């Protein structure tokens, strides 16, 4: 199998993007899936109807209303992602990018923890952000990490178009953070740095058919 990249990044089929969008968001309405990958809403609706007929997705009402993958749907998503890697010959490149990501993952998690928590008299408490110098140091560490993740992402986008958005989204979150909108570091309800990072992690795992438990025990 060749490891050469295609001349242009491959655009994944709509059906795969819909399934992957649900994998990344866990539960999401159709419009959120459409927005995630710049898809037309009628296309997404049609793919969801077809996927539901195969038992790959289900729709729930209530507080967490939206579509989600079934167990069979997760397996089908990973099967399609694996087949896509085989067609492009990009598995080796994605594996290397995943390894580079893992080298930085613990650092990002530590930055987020240090932003949210401080130690007072040996006890961890919620950071009240009263120490401006300490906070500035955490943001500086994020800047260093941000510069190092970009070269990891570039080969991913060169192989698969759908990976291209991660660098732009991390850039956008980082710009907001350094401009003083520090909620863009960890807030889960927006496209914060941690939110995008978590989604990238899940995308790499799904693409390679890995599990987070493999990382803990590997």
C-alpha positions as CSV (number, residue, x, y, z in Angstrom):
1,X,0.0,0.0,0.0
2,X,1.4,3.4,-1.0
3,X,1.6,6.2,1.5
4,X,1.5,8.9,-1.1
5,X,-1.1,11.6,-0.7
6,X,-3.6,12.4,-3.4
7,X,-3.0,15.6,-5.5
8,X,-6.0,17.2,-3.9
9,X,-7.6,16.5,-0.5
10,X,-10.3,13.9,-0.8
11,X,-13.8,15.2,-0.1
12,X,-15.6,12.5,1.9
13,X,-19.0,11.3,0.7
14,X,-22.0,13.0,2.3
15,X,-23.3,9.8,3.8
16,X,-20.0,9.3,5.6
17,X,-19.9,12.9,6.8
18,X,-23.4,12.6,8.3
19,X,-22.5,9.5,10.2
20,X,-19.2,11.0,11.3
21,X,-20.9,14.2,12.4
22,X,-23.1,12.2,14.8
23,X,-20.0,10.3,16.1
24,X,-18.3,13.6,16.9
25,X,-21.3,15.3,18.4
26,X,-22.9,12.3,20.1
27,X,-26.4,13.7,19.8
28,X,-27.3,16.4,17.2
29,X,-30.2,17.8,15.2
30,X,-29.9,17.6,11.4
31,X,-29.1,21.3,11.1
32,X,-26.0,21.0,13.3
33,X,-24.7,18.0,11.3
34,X,-25.3,20.1,8.1
35,X,-23.4,23.1,9.5
36,X,-20.5,21.0,10.8
37,X,-19.5,20.0,7.3
38,X,-21.1,22.6,5.1
39,X,-23.7,20.3,3.8
40,X,-27.1,21.1,2.3
41,X,-29.9,20.3,4.8
42,X,-32.0,18.2,2.3
43,X,-29.0,16.0,1.6
44,X,-28.5,15.5,5.3
45,X,-32.2,14.7,5.9
46,X,-32.1,12.1,3.1
47,X,-29.0,10.4,4.4
48,X,-30.5,10.3,7.9
49,X,-33.6,8.6,6.6
50,X,-31.6,6.0,4.8
51,X,-29.3,5.4,7.7
52,X,-32.3,5.0,10.0
53,X,-33.7,2.4,7.7
54,X,-30.5,0.4,8.1
55,X,-30.6,0.8,11.9
56,X,-27.4,3.0,12.0
57,X,-29.0,6.0,13.5
58,X,-32.0,6.8,15.8
59,X,-33.8,10.0,16.7
60,X,-34.7,11.0,20.3
61,X,-37.0,13.6,21.6
62,X,-36.9,15.4,24.9
63,X,-34.1,17.5,26.5
64,X,-31.4,16.0,24.3
65,X,-33.4,15.8,21.1
66,X,-31.6,14.9,18.0
67,X,-30.0,12.1,16.0
68,X,-27.4,9.7,17.4
69,X,-25.5,6.6,16.2
70,X,-26.5,3.1,17.2
71,X,-23.9,0.5,18.0
72,X,-24.2,-0.8,14.4
73,X,-23.9,2.8,13.2
74,X,-20.6,3.3,15.0
75,X,-19.3,0.1,13.4
76,X,-20.5,1.2,10.0
77,X,-18.9,4.6,10.4
78,X,-15.6,3.1,11.3
79,X,-15.9,0.6,8.4
80,X,-16.4,3.5,5.9
81,X,-13.6,5.5,7.4
82,X,-11.2,2.6,7.2
83,X,-12.2,2.0,3.5
84,X,-11.6,5.7,2.8
85,X,-8.1,5.5,4.3
86,X,-7.4,2.5,2.1
87,X,-8.5,4.3,-1.0
88,X,-6.3,7.3,-0.3
89,X,-3.3,5.4,0.9
90,X,-3.2,7.9,3.8
91,X,-3.3,5.6,6.8
92,X,0.4,6.0,7.5
93,X,0.2,9.7,7.5
94,X,-2.9,9.7,9.7
95,X,-1.2,7.3,12.1
96,X,1.8,9.7,12.4
97,X,-0.5,12.7,12.9
98,X,-2.3,10.8,15.6
99,X,1.0,10.0,17.3
100,X,1.9,13.7,17.1
101,X,-1.4,14.6,18.6
102,X,-1.0,12.3,21.5
103,X,2.4,13.8,22.3
104,X,0.5,17.1,22.9
105,X,-2.7,15.8,24.3
106,X,-1.6,15.5,27.9
107,X,-0.2,19.0,27.7
108,X,-3.5,20.5,26.6
109,X,-5.4,18.7,29.3
110,X,-2.9,20.1,31.9
111,X,-3.3,23.6,30.6
112,X,-7.1,23.3,30.8
113,X,-6.9,21.9,34.3
114,X,-4.5,24.7,35.4
115,X,-6.9,27.3,34.0
116,X,-9.8,25.9,35.9
117,X,-8.2,24.8,39.2
118,X,-5.6,26.2,41.6
119,X,-4.1,24.8,44.8
120,X,-4.6,26.7,48.0
121,X,-3.1,25.3,51.2
122,X,-2.7,21.9,49.5
123,X,-6.4,21.8,48.5
124,X,-7.6,22.1,44.9
125,X,-10.2,24.8,44.4
126,X,-11.9,26.6,41.5
127,X,-9.6,29.2,40.0
128,X,-10.9,32.7,40.8
129,X,-8.5,34.2,38.3
130,X,-7.2,36.6,40.9
131,X,-3.6,35.9,40.0
132,X,-3.1,37.6,36.6
133,X,0.5,36.5,36.3
134,X,-0.4,32.9,36.8
135,X,-3.2,33.1,34.2
136,X,-0.9,34.8,31.7
137,X,1.5,31.9,32.2
138,X,-1.2,29.4,31.3
139,X,-2.2,31.3,28.2
140,X,1.5,31.5,27.2
141,X,1.7,27.7,27.5
142,X,-1.4,27.4,25.3
143,X,0.3,29.6,22.7
144,X,3.3,27.4,22.6
145,X,1.2,24.3,22.2
146,X,-0.9,26.0,19.5
147,X,2.2,26.6,17.4
148,X,3.2,23.0,17.7
149,X,-0.2,21.4,16.8
150,X,-0.5,23.2,13.4
151,X,2.3,21.1,11.7
152,X,0.5,18.0,13.0
153,X,-2.7,19.1,11.3
154,X,-1.3,20.1,7.9
155,X,-0.7,16.5,6.6
156,X,-4.2,15.5,7.7
157,X,-5.8,18.2,5.6
158,X,-3.5,17.3,2.7
159,X,-5.0,13.8,2.7
160,X,-8.6,14.4,3.7
161,X,-10.5,17.6,3.2
162,X,-12.7,17.1,6.3
163,X,-9.6,17.6,8.6
164,X,-9.0,21.1,7.2
165,X,-11.4,22.8,9.6
166,X,-9.7,21.9,12.8
167,X,-6.7,24.2,12.3
168,X,-9.0,27.1,11.4
169,X,-11.3,26.5,14.4
170,X,-8.3,26.2,16.8
171,X,-6.9,29.4,15.3
172,X,-10.3,31.2,15.9
173,X,-10.5,30.0,19.5
174,X,-6.9,30.9,20.2
175,X,-7.4,34.4,18.8
176,X,-10.4,35.0,21.1
177,X,-8.5,33.7,24.1
178,X,-5.4,36.0,23.6
179,X,-7.8,39.0,23.0
180,X,-9.2,38.5,26.5
181,X,-12.2,36.2,25.8
182,X,-10.8,33.5,28.0
183,X,-14.1,31.5,28.1
184,X,-13.0,30.2,24.7
185,X,-10.4,28.0,26.3
186,X,-12.6,25.5,28.1
187,X,-16.3,26.4,27.9
188,X,-18.1,23.3,26.6
189,X,-21.1,25.0,25.0
190,X,-19.1,26.9,22.4
191,X,-16.4,26.1,19.9
192,X,-13.8,26.5,22.5
193,X,-10.2,25.3,22.2
194,X,-11.0,22.3,24.4
195,X,-14.2,21.5,22.5
196,X,-12.4,21.5,19.1
197,X,-9.5,19.6,20.5
198,X,-11.8,16.9,22.0
199,X,-13.6,16.6,18.6
200,X,-10.3,16.3,16.7
201,X,-9.3,13.5,19.1
202,X,-12.5,11.7,18.5
203,X,-12.2,12.1,14.8
204,X,-8.7,10.6,14.8
205,X,-9.9,7.7,16.9
206,X,-12.9,7.0,14.7
207,X,-10.8,7.3,11.5
208,X,-8.2,4.8,12.8
209,X,-10.7,2.5,14.6
210,X,-9.0,3.1,17.9
211,X,-10.5,3.4,21.5
212,X,-9.5,5.9,24.2
213,X,-9.0,2.9,26.5
214,X,-6.2,1.7,24.1
215,X,-4.3,4.9,24.9
216,X,-4.6,4.4,28.6
217,X,-3.3,0.9,28.4
218,X,-0.9,1.3,25.5
